[in-house]
Amino acid sequence: MNTFLPFTRPTIDDDTIADVIAVLRSGWITSGPKVQALEQALGAYLGGERIIRTMTSATGGLEMALRAFGVQPGDEVIVPALSFAASANVVVRTGATPVFVDVDLRSRNATAQAMAAAITPRTRVLMPVHFSGLACNMDAILTLAQTHGLRVLEDAAHAIGTRYQGRLIGSFGDVASFSFHANKNMTTVEGGALSFADQTLTQAIDQERFHGIRKDTAGNIDVVSAGGKYNLTDVAAAVGIGQLRRLDEFNQTRRALAHHYFSRLSAHLEPDQLPATGDDGHSWHMFAILLPWTQLGFSRDIFIQKMKDQNIGIGIHYPCIPGLTYYRQQGFNPAAYPNAQQIGAQTVTLPLFPAMTVADVDRVCDALLGLIQ
Ligand SMILES: Cc1ncc(COP(=O)(O)O)c(C=O)c1O
């Protein structure tokens, strides 16, 4: 029997493990020189013109950015109905209201047009999500924001290494929040980073990241706001430095594997069941297809179990946010977002990670086609 193929798995090389051990032995294991080095390396990767702040998660980063924007109760933030719940939860946690918009069925991204229709006098922020590593139409979204005087907070959890018209996500725009969770294109085990250009945000973000502390030049500490605690450790940063070194190679492998999925599946699935192909800028965080359970005569749970029986792991990314219990209780209705609802009900994420081989993709496709044909 084949060994179990998970839907994702990090690749941590021996050099990185040696660096982690060195940090553990160094006597300085929390935020210090490695965090600084990772922030510098990320800044250089993103073109050298952005301010970078790492942190313990992308969720923390999104929330910190909203707070730095001054988002508060009564404000509205426009969020795609299809994303991980964190995109909306962070809005709720600031006291503001998420206003959901439906996504495009093919790209699974929210369009500027859908966002424009949801703008009200209370709107403060647009939050595009680059779903699965495919960039949103940033020109249209940034223009829309400029026209209405809004901030743009990119949920770039899936999009480290993604390019939009040749430019890396996070190298332009307003603020982008990356995730370095264990299943992302690069990891710090848990972690994330904000990339931004507006220096006026730096102080608020630094305070929110670390207890609201402000230090004078002599090193005396004062607390000027009720800040949080979101600083990354040097142990985690050592993992991130090793990952960033190989990010482009990882993403290139993801692209090649995604290409092979298309070559195996295009003849068997309708275009709308496959993800949008994107261009060379797609970082392929995930490869998710839509399957019509009613037509197939079995449920997604059964499909996942049958794939598991063949030692293949399948993920679900994601249920439509307005259909989740908390959001239903707040009065949201998933039926108002038909594409997100359909994707949430039909989606399955197939294995895709840099240590996979083309033969692994063939194994997944053979098992999948054996079940649905
Ligand atoms: C679209 C999206 N946003 C935000 C997050 C949150 O990332 P983190 O786990 O680093 O907080 C995730 C995590 O999966 C995500 O997929």
The ligand as a Tripos MOL2 file, in Angstrom:
@<TRIPOS>MOLECULE
LIG
   16    16     1     0     0
SMALL
NO_CHARGES

@<TRIPOS>ATOM
      1 C1         -7.3590   33.5810    3.5890 C.3       1 LIG1
      2 C2         -6.7550   33.4560    4.9550 C.ar      1 LIG1
      3 N1         -6.6630   34.5370    5.7360 N.ar      1 LIG1
      4 C3         -6.1020   34.4840    6.9630 C.ar      1 LIG1
      5 C4         -5.6240   33.3100    7.4730 C.ar      1 LIG1
      6 C5         -5.0490   33.2860    8.8420 C.3       1 LIG1
      7 O1         -3.7030   32.9230    8.8490 O.3       1 LIG1
      8 P1         -2.9720   32.5700   10.2190 P.3       1 LIG1
      9 O2         -3.2490   31.1250   10.5030 O.co2     1 LIG1
     10 O3         -1.5160   32.8250    9.9490 O.co2     1 LIG1
     11 O4         -3.5060   33.4700   11.2610 O.co2     1 LIG1
     12 C6         -5.6830   32.1480    6.7010 C.ar      1 LIG1
     13 C7         -5.1810   30.8700    7.2100 C.2       1 LIG1
     14 O5         -5.4120   29.8070    6.6840 O.2       1 LIG1
     15 C8         -6.2710   32.2160    5.4170 C.ar      1 LIG1
     16 O6         -6.3750   31.1220    4.6380 O.3       1 LIG1
@<TRIPOS>BOND
     1     1     2 1
     2     2     3 ar
     3     2    15 ar
     4     3     4 ar
     5     4     5 ar
     6     5     6 1
     7     5    12 ar
     8     6     7 1
     9     7     8 1
    10     8     9 2
    11     8    10 1
    12     8    11 1
    13    12    13 1
    14    12    15 ar
    15    13    14 2
    16    15    16 1
@<TRIPOS>SUBSTRUCTURE
     1 LIG1         1 GROUP 0 **** ****
